Amino acid sequence: MEDIEDLLVGNGGVAPGFRLPVTSVSINPKRKDKSNLKKRQSLVQAPLQSLKIPGTQTIYIKTFGCSHNQSDSEYMAGQLSAYGYALSDDPEEADLWLINTCTVKSPSQSAMDTIISKGRAAKRPLVVAGCVPQGSRNLKELEGISIVGVQQIDRVVEVVEETLKGHEVRLLNRRTLPALELPKVRRNKFVEILPINVGCLGACTYCKTKHARGHLGSYTVESLVGRVRTVIAEGVREIWLSSEDTGAYGRDIGVNLPMLLNAIVMELPSDGSTMLRIGMTNPPYILEHLKEIADVMLHPCVYSFLHVPVQSGSDAVLSVMNREYTVKDFRTVVDTLTKLVPGMQIATDIICGFPGETDEDFSQTVGLINEYKFAQVHISQFYPRPGTPAARMKKLPSAVVKKRSRELTAVFESFTPYNGMEGLVERIWITEVATDGVHLVGHTKGYVQVLVAASESLLGTSAMVRITSVGRWSVFGEVIEVINKRIEDMALNEREWHEGCSPCANGNELCTSSKEPESCCCAVKSSDNLEEVVVPRNHTQPEDRSLKHIGWLLKKRKSLVQKSMEIAAVMGPKVKEVQSQAQGSLAMFGFIDRTLFAGIILSILTIVTLLINFGICNQMSV
């Protein structure tokens, strides 16, 4: 069938968030079954209360794939919830299943096929969203199923509504990016997954995601900063920047990643309660910004962590993959960030058994991973994705691919990246409950996972912990101090500091109230000591700025009076003479004030007298 945009009334479509009338929605009604005609007629004649009102049903949402997909699911859940639909994690109690899919690997798509089969068997209406239908709309598995494209998530309510009526709806045409301010139901209320762009600039021979997400499309810096302000006000404790390639951000709209990061950092709370995590980036587009990115990661509210996929340790394989960088480029990224950012953690990806990969190529990959001993390596076997150039290449024997995957996994699992952390005291940010249901999960500034046995009341807080033991994938700690009280003290000290500091136009000005020149309170300082950390303040509203300026003027006036008294005590009689002159001036000023006040009173009395006389004269004339 045709896409819904091809059948809209007019050419403009509708604004994001609005629902179309039924007459303007492209639908495929189910074919009539004559054998069930009487059954359908009896349904129509049933009492109205037996029919469900749109917006009252229960929806089950299943998400596969990356954090960007998770964010899309949260946006769709938010819109459905805002319209009245109930959300459930139990597919059995749901009236409709919404499946958000991933096309990166064959296992992800196979999982989609499985859940679709279960849905059909359970006779549940199905809606499939995400990269699979966008990149492969004609799949046999999607026949008769409503689908939503990756840039049409702001119209999920329409699709669900029509699907529940028994219609098939398809929205796949690409258009403007979905609004960032759509309603959202977060899976973790403390974590905001913020997509900064869609698509990428690459053309990797194995990648199917490019078919779905398309060419690079970036959100503006202003819209992203606005979203950051909103989620911080909502109590979010971690902001994950999500993208198919974070490093390419802004190249389509004339900005770049460091510009965005610096703008966002300026919005992070000064108490360190909200952390920023920079998303996955490929080497080519951050090579020119490594120093700027390192500077951002030195900020106390930014995790010292970056996911940089290398995919192979062989330049020959990277060339066949069309990755547009060399192993040397990857080394430059890792070495530079590790050197400039203390405690920097790098995660990477490897594809084993890519077409044409020789034993020597694989040996180079093992050597690279062994050299850096990354704490996190995502290892996968090569899966040919339909429609990609790599799918047409000669595959290696399956046994060889599996053997190499097992060998590299064994090497990786032999690492002990967290040895030496035992006994250290670290600050962590706690955002979720561990899968064991006993521990809470927190992360250090280097994004090392720390498990602590503590009450769930600590979720969404920051704490100082002592590392008690280390494991292969995480470390364990005990809480020494929850930072809430310390944050309050820091905020109080900051307010007192601001009251004595002149308002500054930028971070390069000096505080006029300081005895010695030092950086203004708006500037960024780096320190390992928590009490000494001063980070950029939130932008205040104009009213707040005005109040602060008035407070500063009053403080300044008081300071000047105190200084004049100190000078008088030092300079003695000469100053007393000056003071007597000043007092005479003040006395004269008081006399003038009294005279003006008396004149005002006299004028008022004169006006009142004239009005009374005017009224008497009018009565006499009558």
Solvent accessible surface area in square Angstrom, and as a share of the most:
residue,aa,sasa,rsa
1,M,100,0.45
2,E,100,0.45
3,D,11,0.06
4,I,0,0.00
5,E,42,0.19
6,D,83,0.43
7,L,88,0.44
8,L,24,0.12
9,V,123,0.71
10,G,54,0.52
11,N,162,0.83
12,G,76,0.73
13,G,35,0.34
14,V,39,0.22
15,A,54,0.42
16,P,58,0.36
17,G,47,0.46
18,F,136,0.57
19,R,101,0.37
20,L,16,0.08
21,P,85,0.53
22,V,72,0.41
23,T,130,0.76
24,S,9,0.06
25,V,11,0.06
26,S,5,0.03
27,I,49,0.25
28,N,54,0.28
29,P,90,0.56
30,K,111,0.47
31,R,225,0.82
32,K,182,0.77
33,D,60,0.31
34,K,180,0.76
35,S,98,0.63
36,N,61,0.31
37,L,91,0.45
38,K,170,0.72
39,K,151,0.64
40,R,108,0.39
41,Q,89,0.40
42,S,64,0.41
43,L,107,0.53
44,V,120,0.69
45,Q,149,0.66
46,A,28,0.22
47,P,80,0.50
48,L,149,0.74
49,Q,157,0.70
50,S,70,0.45
51,L,81,0.40
52,K,127,0.54
53,I,121,0.62
54,P,62,0.39
55,G,6,0.06
56,T,82,0.48
57,Q,16,0.07
58,T,27,0.16
59,I,0,0.00
60,Y,24,0.09
61,I,33,0.17
62,K,73,0.31
63,T,36,0.21
64,F,33,0.14
65,G,53,0.51
66,C,69,0.41
67,S,36,0.23
68,H,4,0.02
69,N,2,0.01
70,Q,41,0.18
71,S,0,0.00
72,D,8,0.04
73,S,4,0.03
74,E,7,0.03
75,Y,6,0.02
76,M,1,0.00
77,A,8,0.06
78,G,3,0.03
79,Q,13,0.06
80,L,0,0.00
81,S,48,0.31
82,A,77,0.60
83,Y,76,0.29
84,G,45,0.43
85,Y,6,0.02
86,A,50,0.39
87,L,66,0.33
88,S,14,0.09
89,D,114,0.59
90,D,60,0.31
91,P,37,0.23
92,E,120,0.54
93,E,108,0.48
94,A,3,0.02
95,D,41,0.21
96,L,0,0.00
97,W,11,0.04
98,L,0,0.00
99,I,0,0.00
100,N,1,0.01
101,T,0,0.00
102,C,11,0.07
103,T,2,0.01
104,V,79,0.45
105,K,77,0.33
106,S,34,0.22
107,P,65,0.41
108,S,27,0.17
109,Q,26,0.12
110,S,62,0.40
111,A,35,0.27
112,M,0,0.00
113,D,42,0.22
114,T,73,0.43
115,I,19,0.10
116,I,4,0.02
117,S,66,0.43
118,K,122,0.52
119,G,0,0.00
120,R,114,0.42
121,A,85,0.66
122,A,37,0.28
123,K,179,0.76
124,R,61,0.22
125,P,44,0.28
126,L,12,0.06
127,V,0,0.00
128,V,0,0.00
129,A,1,0.00
130,G,3,0.03
131,C,9,0.05
132,V,1,0.01
133,P,0,0.00
134,Q,12,0.05
135,G,21,0.20
136,S,26,0.17
137,R,91,0.33
138,N,135,0.69
139,L,43,0.21
140,K,159,0.67
141,E,68,0.31
142,L,0,0.00
143,E,109,0.49
144,G,41,0.39
145,I,5,0.03
146,S,2,0.01
147,I,0,0.00
148,V,0,0.00
149,G,0,0.00
150,V,6,0.04
151,Q,14,0.06
152,Q,0,0.00
153,I,7,0.04
154,D,6,0.03
155,R,5,0.02
156,V,0,0.00
157,V,13,0.07
158,E,4,0.02
159,V,0,0.00
160,V,0,0.00
161,E,14,0.06
162,E,3,0.01
163,T,12,0.07
164,L,42,0.21
165,K,95,0.40
166,G,27,0.26
167,H,39,0.17
168,E,21,0.09
169,V,0,0.00
170,R,27,0.10
171,L,0,0.00
172,L,2,0.01
173,N,47,0.24
174,R,113,0.41
175,R,71,0.26
176,T,99,0.58
177,L,45,0.22
178,P,11,0.07
179,A,43,0.33
180,L,11,0.06
181,E,99,0.44
182,L,15,0.07
183,P,61,0.39
184,K,32,0.14
185,V,62,0.36
186,R,41,0.15
187,R,178,0.65
188,N,38,0.19
189,K,139,0.59
190,F,32,0.13
191,V,10,0.06
192,E,0,0.00
193,I,8,0.04
194,L,0,0.00
195,P,5,0.03
196,I,0,0.00
197,N,0,0.00
198,V,8,0.05
199,G,1,0.01
200,C,22,0.13
201,L,50,0.25
202,G,15,0.15
203,A,59,0.46
204,C,27,0.16
205,T,18,0.11
206,Y,33,0.13
207,C,35,0.21
208,K,14,0.06
209,T,19,0.11
210,K,50,0.21
211,H,74,0.33
212,A,0,0.00
213,R,4,0.01
214,G,10,0.10
215,H,121,0.54
216,L,11,0.06
217,G,17,0.16
218,S,10,0.06
219,Y,22,0.08
220,T,66,0.38
221,V,24,0.14
222,E,132,0.59
223,S,44,0.29
224,L,0,0.00
225,V,14,0.08
226,G,25,0.24
227,R,9,0.03
228,V,0,0.00
229,R,122,0.45
230,T,45,0.26
231,V,0,0.00
232,I,25,0.13
233,A,91,0.71
234,E,101,0.45
235,G,25,0.24
236,V,0,0.00
237,R,66,0.24
238,E,2,0.01
239,I,0,0.00
240,W,55,0.19
241,L,3,0.01
242,S,3,0.02
243,S,12,0.08
244,E,26,0.12
245,D,2,0.01
246,T,0,0.00
247,G,2,0.02
248,A,0,0.00
249,Y,1,0.00
250,G,0,0.00
251,R,97,0.36
252,D,64,0.33
253,I,74,0.37
254,G,73,0.70
255,V,33,0.19
256,N,43,0.22
257,L,2,0.01
258,P,8,0.05
259,M,96,0.43
260,L,0,0.00
261,L,0,0.00
262,N,79,0.40
263,A,29,0.23
264,I,0,0.00
265,V,10,0.06
266,M,74,0.33
267,E,5,0.02
268,L,0,0.00
269,P,16,0.10
270,S,29,0.19
271,D,37,0.19
272,G,6,0.06
273,S,16,0.10
274,T,0,0.00
275,M,0,0.00
276,L,0,0.00
277,R,47,0.17
278,I,2,0.01
279,G,9,0.08
280,M,51,0.23
281,T,1,0.00
282,N,24,0.12
283,P,0,0.00
284,P,29,0.18
285,Y,35,0.13
286,I,1,0.00
287,L,58,0.29
288,E,114,0.51
289,H,19,0.08
290,L,13,0.06
291,K,114,0.48
292,E,70,0.31
293,I,1,0.00
294,A,1,0.00
295,D,69,0.36
296,V,7,0.04
297,M,0,0.00
298,L,70,0.35
299,H,9,0.04
300,P,24,0.15
301,C,1,0.00
302,V,0,0.00
303,Y,0,0.00
304,S,4,0.03
305,F,14,0.06
306,L,2,0.01
307,H,39,0.17
308,V,0,0.00
309,P,4,0.03
310,V,0,0.00
311,Q,18,0.08
312,S,1,0.01
313,G,7,0.06
314,S,1,0.01
315,D,71,0.37
316,A,62,0.48
317,V,4,0.03
318,L,2,0.01
319,S,83,0.54
320,V,64,0.37
321,M,0,0.00
322,N,57,0.29
323,R,18,0.07
324,E,98,0.44
325,Y,14,0.05
326,T,58,0.34
327,V,17,0.10
328,K,155,0.66
329,D,37,0.19
330,F,0,0.00
331,R,78,0.29
332,T,56,0.32
333,V,0,0.00
334,V,6,0.03
335,D,72,0.38
336,T,37,0.21
337,L,0,0.00
338,T,74,0.43
339,K,172,0.73
340,L,61,0.31
341,V,1,0.01
342,P,105,0.66
343,G,57,0.54
344,M,17,0.08
345,Q,50,0.22
346,I,13,0.06
347,A,1,0.01
348,T,0,0.00
349,D,26,0.13
350,I,1,0.01
351,I,18,0.09
352,C,1,0.00
353,G,1,0.01
354,F,0,0.00
355,P,6,0.04
356,G,55,0.53
357,E,5,0.02
358,T,71,0.41
359,D,110,0.57
360,E,107,0.48
361,D,15,0.08
362,F,12,0.05
363,S,61,0.40
364,Q,76,0.34
365,T,2,0.01
366,V,22,0.12
367,G,38,0.36
368,L,3,0.02
369,I,0,0.00
370,N,63,0.33
371,E,100,0.45
372,Y,52,0.20
373,K,109,0.46
374,F,10,0.04
375,A,11,0.09
376,Q,60,0.27
377,V,11,0.06
378,H,91,0.40
379,I,42,0.21
380,S,20,0.13
381,Q,54,0.24
382,F,19,0.08
383,Y,71,0.27
384,P,43,0.27
385,R,10,0.04
386,P,81,0.51
387,G,55,0.53
388,T,1,0.01
389,P,54,0.34
390,A,0,0.00
391,A,37,0.29
392,R,185,0.67
393,M,55,0.25
394,K,183,0.78
395,K,118,0.50
396,L,40,0.20
397,P,83,0.52
398,S,73,0.47
399,A,75,0.58
400,V,50,0.28
401,V,13,0.08
402,K,93,0.40
403,K,123,0.52
404,R,18,0.07
405,S,15,0.10
406,R,157,0.57
407,E,77,0.34
408,L,0,0.00
409,T,43,0.25
410,A,62,0.48
411,V,32,0.18
412,F,13,0.06
413,E,86,0.39
414,S,78,0.50
415,F,9,0.04
416,T,86,0.50
417,P,44,0.28
418,Y,11,0.04
419,N,99,0.51
420,G,68,0.66
421,M,27,0.12
422,E,110,0.49
423,G,44,0.42
424,L,83,0.41
425,V,72,0.41
426,E,47,0.21
427,R,35,0.13
428,I,0,0.00
429,W,10,0.04
430,I,0,0.00
431,T,5,0.03
432,E,75,0.34
433,V,56,0.32
434,A,14,0.11
435,T,155,0.90
436,D,79,0.41
437,G,55,0.53
438,V,97,0.56
439,H,38,0.17
440,L,2,0.01
441,V,8,0.04
442,G,0,0.00
443,H,16,0.07
444,T,5,0.03
445,K,57,0.24
446,G,11,0.11
447,Y,22,0.08
448,V,11,0.06
449,Q,63,0.28
450,V,0,0.00
451,L,22,0.11
452,V,1,0.00
453,A,76,0.59
454,A,32,0.25
455,S,70,0.45
456,E,108,0.48
457,S,90,0.58
458,L,27,0.13
459,L,40,0.20
460,G,8,0.07
461,T,23,0.14
462,S,4,0.02
463,A,0,0.00
464,M,32,0.14
465,V,0,0.00
466,R,100,0.37
467,I,2,0.01
468,T,60,0.35
469,S,46,0.30
470,V,45,0.26
471,G,32,0.31
472,R,44,0.16
473,W,140,0.49
474,S,11,0.07
475,V,0,0.00
476,F,71,0.30
477,G,9,0.09
478,E,87,0.39
479,V,50,0.29
480,I,81,0.41
481,E,58,0.26
482,V,45,0.26
483,I,0,0.00
484,N,75,0.38
485,K,126,0.54
486,R,51,0.19
487,I,25,0.13
488,E,108,0.48
489,D,62,0.32
490,M,29,0.13
491,A,33,0.26
492,L,84,0.42
493,N,90,0.46
494,E,36,0.16
495,R,137,0.50
496,E,102,0.46
497,W,104,0.36
498,H,29,0.13
499,E,99,0.44
500,G,20,0.20
501,C,6,0.04
502,S,13,0.09
503,P,62,0.39
504,C,26,0.16
505,A,91,0.70
506,N,76,0.39
507,G,34,0.33
508,N,138,0.71
509,E,65,0.29
510,L,101,0.50
511,C,7,0.04
512,T,82,0.48
513,S,72,0.46
514,S,30,0.19
515,K,206,0.87
516,E,124,0.56
517,P,112,0.71
518,E,68,0.30
519,S,51,0.33
520,C,1,0.00
521,C,8,0.05
522,C,32,0.19
523,A,16,0.12
524,V,73,0.42
525,K,78,0.33
526,S,81,0.52
527,S,38,0.24
528,D,158,0.82
529,N,71,0.37
530,L,23,0.11
531,E,100,0.45
532,E,103,0.46
533,V,17,0.10
534,V,46,0.27
535,V,2,0.01
536,P,0,0.00
537,R,58,0.21
538,N,66,0.34
539,H,85,0.38
540,T,39,0.23
541,Q,116,0.51
542,P,90,0.57
543,E,115,0.52
544,D,59,0.31
545,R,111,0.40
546,S,58,0.37
547,L,122,0.61
548,K,91,0.39
549,H,78,0.35
550,I,94,0.48
551,G,36,0.34
552,W,58,0.20
553,L,102,0.51
554,L,113,0.56
555,K,95,0.40
556,K,69,0.29
557,R,169,0.62
558,K,122,0.52
559,S,38,0.24
560,L,102,0.51
561,V,78,0.45
562,Q,90,0.40
563,K,113,0.48
564,S,61,0.39
565,M,125,0.56
566,E,112,0.50
567,I,90,0.46
568,A,18,0.14
569,A,88,0.68
570,V,127,0.73
571,M,98,0.44
572,G,18,0.17
573,P,109,0.69
574,K,138,0.59
575,V,16,0.09
576,K,137,0.58
577,E,102,0.46
578,V,85,0.49
579,Q,71,0.32
580,S,63,0.40
581,Q,113,0.50
582,A,49,0.38
583,Q,117,0.52
584,G,40,0.39
585,S,71,0.46
586,L,122,0.61
587,A,66,0.51
588,M,116,0.52
589,F,124,0.51
590,G,20,0.19
591,F,117,0.49
592,I,81,0.41
593,D,61,0.32
594,R,156,0.57
595,T,72,0.42
596,L,112,0.56
597,F,132,0.55
598,A,58,0.45
599,G,36,0.34
600,I,101,0.51
601,I,74,0.38
602,L,119,0.59
603,S,60,0.39
604,I,91,0.46
605,L,104,0.52
606,T,66,0.38
607,I,99,0.50
608,V,69,0.40
609,T,72,0.42
610,L,112,0.56
611,L,118,0.59
612,I,100,0.51
613,N,71,0.37
614,F,133,0.55
615,G,29,0.28
616,I,86,0.44
617,C,80,0.48
618,N,69,0.35
619,Q,142,0.63
620,M,156,0.70
621,S,95,0.61
622,V,163,0.93
